[in-house]
Amino acid sequence: MSRREAWLSAGLVFLVALAVRAWAATLVSFPRPEDAAYYVDVARNLVTGQGLTSDAIWSYGTPPFAFPRPAFEVWLPLATFLDAIPIAIAGGPLGAFRAAQIASILVGSAVPVLGWRLAADVADSRGLGPRRARWIALGTGLAAAVYLPLVLFSVQPDSTLPFAALVLAAVLVIPRVLRLVAIAEVPPAPPRLRFSRRKAGRGSTAPAAPAVAPLAPSPLRLDRPLVRALVGLGVVLGIAALARNEAIWLALAWAFLAWRATGPAGGFRRRVRAALPLIGIPAVVSIAVYAPWALRDWSVFGNPLPGQALSNALFLNGRDVFAWAEPPTLDRYLGAGIGTLVGLRITGFLHNLGSVLLFLGVPISALGLLALPWTARGRVLAPLVTYSVIAFLVATLVFPVATTWGTFLHAAGAIHVLILISALLALDVVIDRLRRLRAWTRPVSWLGATLAVVASLLMTLVLLPGDASLGDDLAQRYAELPAALATAGAPLPTDGTPVITDFPIWLATETGTRAIALPDEVPADVLDLASRFNAKLLIVDANDEGQWPEILDQEEPGSECFQLVPLQVSDIGPLGSVVVFRITCYSPAVQGTP
């Protein structure tokens, strides 16, 4: 396409995406899931001069366990840095969450544009012709602009869409780097001839036979365009590492493709010499980009890497993330038995495939997934396909429990674009064959794009308002909770002591009260936690999964220290499922009362 057409197409996709996300933001008034509230809370603290700190402790895997709590012991800061910009500019009149949505909407609107560009490259590489290529690209971009999974996370200021944008940027760069690699490869020089000193035979007068002298394999020629491209790729990988830990799978995908691009010709040594700069230059650059954050984590948490993330692989239950006295261990994990471990992976597989990739995008997601074995081929799609396979398999097989709580969900933004491209390619093939079969004289390349956009838009219009209403209910709950507690004689503390609760980030963000996570453990362990933080109040949702508050009916040791606080609220109102306990004594190991 011409430069003018490219700019007009990209602008159209961006404007449609921006309009849909602006409309969606008017419906979404509450940060769901809870990690979105975390990024906003830390951004607000950063803007107000409190630094990278959080008002909630949601995990006890990494010390220090004190307030102000240093943020990002597991998660990464890029989303917070993006959120902090509009919060600093418009956080006063709009509020922190509404202001943070501005950054999220802008980044989310860029993702369909990147998807449009990738689809255009795919169509061009397959020689589909200008008309078909144009509609595949435009259809992908416009479908991504209204596709429900991408719209939902475009109005929640968390790491999902910033990471998706960076993954798409990387997979757009990688094929261009590989083209430069093909140009820069130096062909082997012709073999030199030398004469053998060995005689042809006793008494022979024939001249010595020539022999081939082996040459050292030719290295890759690192010209300026290739080095610039490798440095740019390293910058993208380094910034992606500041968004999500799954950036390591993106880097691994590049390493695999770079190694494969060197080819087997010339032997193993030549291949290593050629692949080393291809992998090494982006690695050094990305490490340099990430290094300041690694030093920060080292100084605050004693570890330059988010090491707590590795313990997620030992979860047997999602609530292991809140463990206090019984953290996940390898012995406990292996002791669960092979049947349990296999079952966890089946559950993780079904969640990642169904809940994450399929359900919110049907019918287009179903078509795209079914067509992937045929459409996921070629040099242009190879980077995204490789990353998608690695991310899906690692989340399913290594983190089968943690992935049901969002591990793969937040890393799958770019994979949704892959599914859309696959669906558009499949629709294009079906419609083109139908055209030939029916002998249509007019081109109908636009039909596949129209079907994809309309189907995606209908799902968004039908399902988004219902999902947003769940956030409205939560917003009303935390708006009414402080007054209800004060009326019941158990007001939220104002002396800096935290409240124990099953949703600590929401409570801290919405009420300004410090909060710590409720471990899914026996009352004695919760009392030990309360004594460590001098907590005097426990707030729990009776409809939430886990054994609280029902465990208090079993008269476990320590149950007598939890005194029910009756709330004067309606059973069907936003506070109907909220149960509050006053902690009247600490664990037997700690004498005294709160």
N, C-alpha and C positions, 0 to 999 in steps of 0.2 A: 504494500500500500504506500501511497505517497506520504510525505511528512505531514502535509495538511490533514489528510484523512486520519493519520495516526493520532494527531493531537485532538482532532474533533471526536474520535472514537473514545480515547482515554478520558477526555473531558466529560463526555456523555455518561460513561460508566461511573465516573467519580461523582457527578452531580446526582445521579439516581441513587447511588449508595448513600450519599450524604443526606438526601431528602428522606429516604426510608429510615435511616438511623436517627435522624432528628425526630421523626414521628415516633419511633419506638422509644426514644428517651423520654418523651412526654408520658408514656405509660409506665415506664420502669422507674420507681421512686425509691427503691431500696436495694442495697448491695447484696446480691445473691449470685453465687455462693459466698460463704463467709470470708474466703480469702480476698474477695474484692474489697470488703470492708477493711481488711488488714492493710492493703496497699494505700487506701485513702487515709486511714488513721495515721500511718507513718508519714505520708506526704504532708498531712496537716501539722503534725509535730515538727517536721522539718521546716516548714514555712514559718511556724511560730517560734523558731529558735530553740526547740528542744532536741534537735538533731535526729538522727536515724534511730528513733526509739518507738516502742509500742506500749500501749496501755493495757495489753493483754498478754498473758503467758498461756499459749495453747499447747505447748509441748515441753516435756521435762527431760528431753534427751541431751540438751546442751546447756551447761551452766554459762553465765551466772543466773541464779534464780532470785532476782531482786529487781525492784523498780527504781529508776526507770529501766525498763527492759530493752537491751540492745536488740534491734530488729534484724531480721533475715538470717536466722541461724540455719534455715533450710532453703527458704525461697530467696529470690534474687531481686535486685532493686530497680531494674529499668522501668517497670510500670510506675513505681512510686516517683521516680525522677520525672517521668512524663506527666503524671498527675499533678505534681507540685507546681508546674508552670501555670496552668489556668487557676489553680487554687490561690496562688500568690496574686494573680491579677484580678480574679472575680470571685474568690472564695467568700468574701464578706457578704455581698448581696445575694449570691446564689446558694451559698452553703458549700461545704467541702465536696459532698458527693456529686451534686449537680455540676460544680465546676470541673471536677475530675472527669465527668462524662464527656466534656468537650474534647479532651485529649484522646479519649478512647474512641469517640466517634470519628475523629480525623484519621487516626491510625486505621480504624476499621474500614473506612472508606477507601483507603489506599490499597487494601488487600484485593478487592475486585479488579482494580486497575492492573495490579501485578498478575492476577489470574488471567486477565485479558491478554496481556503481553505474552505470557507463557503459552496460552492456547494458540496465539498467532504463530509463535515459533514452531509449535507442534504441527499445526496445519501446513505451514510452509515447508517444513522438513519432509512431509509426506507427499508433497507435490499434488495437493488437492485442487489446485486452481484458485484464482483470485476470489471468485464469488463464494465458493464453499469455505475457503479459509477465512474470509471476512465474517461470514455468519457464525462459524464455529468460535472464532475469537470474541465477537461481540456478544454472542449468546452466552458464552462462559462468563464474561464480565458482568453482564446484566443479571444473569441467574445468581452469581455470587453476591450481587448487590442486594438481592431480595431473599437469599437463602437463609432459612430460619436459624440454623446453628451459627452462622457467621453474624447474623443480625443480633442475636441474643448476646454474644460476647463482645459485640461492638459497643454496647451500651452499659457494660459492666467493666469498670476500670481495673482490670487485672492483667495478667501476663499473657493471656491466650492470643490475642490479636497482635500485640507487638512481636511476639515470637513467630507467629504465622507470617507476618510481613517479612521478617528477617530470613526465615526459611525460604520463602518464595524469591527474595532477592538473591540468596545464595544459589538456588537452583536455576535462576536465570543467568547468573554469572558463569557457573561451572561449564556449560556447553561452549561458551565463548572461550573460556580458558583452554578447553580441550582442543578447539579448533586451532588456537595459537600453538599448542603443543605439537599438533600434527605438522604445522608449518615449520616449527623450530627444530624438529628432529633432523639431525645431520646424517645423511646417508653414509653408510660405510664406504671408505675409500677402496678403490680396486686393489686386489691383492698384489703385492710385489713378488717378483720371481727371483729366486736365487738358485745357484747351481749347487747341487749336492757334492760334497767332497768324497762321498763313497764311490769307489770305482764300479763301473757297470759289470765287470767280471774279469777274471784272470785272462790276460792277453787280449782283451777287447780294445778296439781302436775307436769305438763310438764315443761321442761327447757325453759329458756328465748330464744326467737327466735333471730337468728343472724341478724344483719343489716349491710349494706355496709357503710363504713365510706368514704366519698368523699375525694379525694386527690387533692392537688393543681396541676394544669397542669404543665407538665414537660417543662422546657425551652429548647431552641435550644442549642446544645453543640457547642460552638465556638472553634473548634480546630484550630491548626496553619494553615493548608492548606486553610481552609475556610476564616480565617481572612486575610491571604495574598491575596487571590483572591478578597475579598471585597475591600481591600486597592487598589489593582491594578485597579479594576473597577472604584474606586473613582478618581484615577489619570487620567484615560482616560476621564472620564466625566469632570474633571476640565480643562484639556487641550482643550477638545472640546468646553468648554465655552469660551475659549480664541479665538476660531475660528469663531463661529457664535452664535447668541442668541438662535437659535433653539436647542441648547444643552439641554435646559430645557425640551423639548419634549422627548428627549432621556432619561433623568433622570426620567421623569414621566412614560415612558414605563417600566423602570426597577422597579419603585415603584409598578406598577400594577402587574408585573409578580412576584415580591417578595411576595406581599400580597397573590396572588393566590397560590403560591407554599407552603405556610404554611398550606393550607387546612382547611376545616371547622371542622375537628375532634378536640375535646377538648374544644370547645366553643370559644367565642369571646375573652376572656381574654388571653387564651393560644395563640390565633392567634396574638394578639397584641404583646405579649411578644416575640414571635418567629420572627415576622416581624420587630420589632423595630431595632435590630442590623443589619438586612439585609439592611434596608433602611438607618439607621442612620450612619453606618460606611462609606459607599461610600459618603453620603452627607457631612459629616464632612471633609473627605479627599478632596473632590472636592472643597468645600468652601475654604479650606486652600490653595489649588493650585491657586484658582481664587483671593484670598484676596489681594495680592499685587497689582493686576490690579485695583481692586475695590477701594483701598486706593488712587491709582493714580487718578482715575476718580473723586473721592470725593474731592481731593485737587485742581483739575483743573476745574472741572465743577460743583462742589457743590453737586454731586449726585454719590453714589457708583455704581449705575446701569444705563444702557443706557435708561433712562426714556423716552427720546424722541421717542423711538421705539413704545411706546404705542399710541402716537398721530397718528401713521400711520393707526390705526383702524378707524379714523374719516375722512379719505380721501374720497372725492367725485370725485376727479380727480387726476391722477398721478402727475400733476404739483403742487398739494398742498404741495409737499415736498419742493418747492421753495418759499412758501408763506412768505411774509414780513409783509404787513399791515393787511392781512386778514388770520390769521392762522386758521387751522381747529378747530372747536368747537363742543361740543355735541349738542347745540341748532341748529346750522346750519345743522348738520348731521341728526338729527331727523326731522327737518323741510323739508328735501328733499322728504319725503313721502314714504310709504311702497312700492309703485311700483318701485321707483328708487332704493331703498335699495335691493329689491329682484333681480332687474335687474343686479345690481353690482355683486351679488353673482353668478348669472348665468354666467355672463361674466368671473368672476374669476374661476369658475369651468371649463368652456370650455378652458380657457387659460392653467390652470394647467394640465388638462388631455390631451388636444390636442397639444398645442405649446411646453409644457415642456416634457411630457412623451411619446407622440406618434409620432409626425410628423418626427422628425430627425432620428428615429430608425426603421421606417417601412422597411420590413414587420415583423421583429423579435419583435419589440415593440408591434405591434398589437396582435401577437400571445401570447406574455407574459401577456399582460393586459387581454385578453379574458380568459386565463387559470387561472388567479390568484384565482378566487373563489374555484378552485379545488386543486391548487398546494400550496397555501399559508396556509398550515396547518403543525402541528407538532411542537415539542418542539424546534428544532434547528432554524426554521424560525420565531418562535413567536416573538422574540425581534425586528427583522427588520420589520416584518409586523405591529407590534404594533406601532413602531415609525412612519412608513410610513402613517398609518391611521391617527394618531394624527397630524402629520405635514401637511398632505393634507387637513384635515378638518379645522384646525385652519387657515391655509393660505387662504382657500376658504371662510370660514364663518366669520372670524374675521378681516382679512386683504384682502378683495376682490379686492381693488384697488391697494394697494401696491404690491400685488402678481403679477399683470400684469407688474410691473417694476422690477421683479426679486426676490421677497421674497422667493417664493417656488423654483424657478429655482436654486438658489444657495444652497438650502438645500436638493436637490433631487439627489445628486450624488450616494448615496448608494441605493436609490430607483431604479435607472437604473440597478444596479446589481441585485436587487430583480426581476426585469422584465426579465432580461436575464436568471436567474435561473429558473423562471417560464416557459419561452419559451423552455429551454433545457429539463425540465421535461416533458413538453407536447409533444415535438418531440420524446423523448424517448418512451413514452407510445404509441404514434401513430405508430412508426416504429416497436416496439416490437409486437404490435397486428397484424400489416401487415405481419411481419415475420411468426407469427404463422398461420395466415390465408393462406398464400402462401406456407407454409411448407418449408421455406428456411432452409437449413441445416447449412449454414455458418452464424456466428454472424454478424450483421450489426449495432452494437451499435455506430460505428463511424459516421454513416450517419447523425444523428441529429446534432452532433457537427460541422461537415463539412458544412452543410446547414447554420447554425447560423453564423459561421465565414465568409463564403463567402458572405452571404447577408449583413452582417454588414460592411465588407470591401468594397463592391461595393458602398454602400451609402456614405462611407467616401471618396472614390476616386472621386465620382461624385460631391458631394456637398461641400467638404472642399475648393477646389480652388476658387469657386465662393464666398464663405463667406470670404475667405482671401483677395480677390480683393477689397471688401468693405473697409477693413482696409487700403489697399494700397492707395485708393482714399483719405481717411481721413489723412493719413500720408503726402500725397502730399499737401493737403489743408493747413495743419498747417506749412509745410515747406515753402510754398510760401506766406503765409499771412503777415509776418512781412515786407517783401520787398514791397508788394502791398500797404500796409498801409503807408509806408514811402513815396512811390511815389505819393500817393494821398494827402499827407500833413497831415496825421493823424497817426503818428508813435505810436507804442506801448509805453506806459510810461516807463521811466527809473528812476523815482523818488520814486518808491514804491507805488504809488497810483494804485488801482486795476482797471480792466476793467470789465464792466458788460456784461455777455454773457450767452447764453442758454446752453453752454457746458463748464462750468468753469474749470473742472478738466483737460480736454483735453488741453484747452488753456494754463493753468498754466504749465502742465507737458511738453508740446511740445515747448513752446516759452520761458519759464522761467519768464513770466509775472504773477503777482498776479491777480487773477480773482475771481469774486463773481457771484452768480447765478442770472439770470434774473427771477423775479417773474412774474407769469402769471396774472398781475394785470394792472390797468389803468395807464396811463402815470404819473399822479400826484403821485401815490404810488412809481413808479420807480424813479421819481425825488427825492422823500423823501429818498429813499435808496441811490441814488447818492450823495445827500448832506451829508448823514451820513458817507460815505467813501471817499468823495471828488473825486468821479469818474468822468471822463470827456469823456469816450468813451463807446459806446454800440455796440456790435457785435452780430448779430443774423443770424441764418440760415432760410431763407424764406421757405424752404421745411419742416422745423420742425413743429411738432404739436404745438398748442397754438395760441394765438391771436396776437402775435407780428410777423412781424412789421405792419400787416394790420390794427391794432387798431389805428395807427396814421392817417389813412385816414378818420377816423370818427370825427376828430377835437375835441377830448376829451380835457378837461382842462389840460394844460401842454404839449400838442402835439407840440406847437410852440417852445419848448425848445430843440427839437431833429432835428438837421440839418443833412440832408443826405450827406454822403461823397461818391462821385462817385469813384468807383474802375475801373482802366483801365485793365479789365480782360475779358476773353472770357466767354460768357454766358453758354457754354457747358464744360468749364474747371472745375477744382476742386474748384475754388472760384466763380463759376457762380451763386450759390444760396446764397452767403454771402452778407449780407446787413450791412453797417456800418453807425452809426450816431455819430455826435459830440454833446455832451451835452453842450448847450450854457448858460443855466440858471438852477437854482435849483427850488424846489417847492415854491409856494407862502409863505409857512410858514418859509422859509429860504431866507433871503434877500441876494442879491449879485449874482455874476456869478462865475462859476468855474475858 
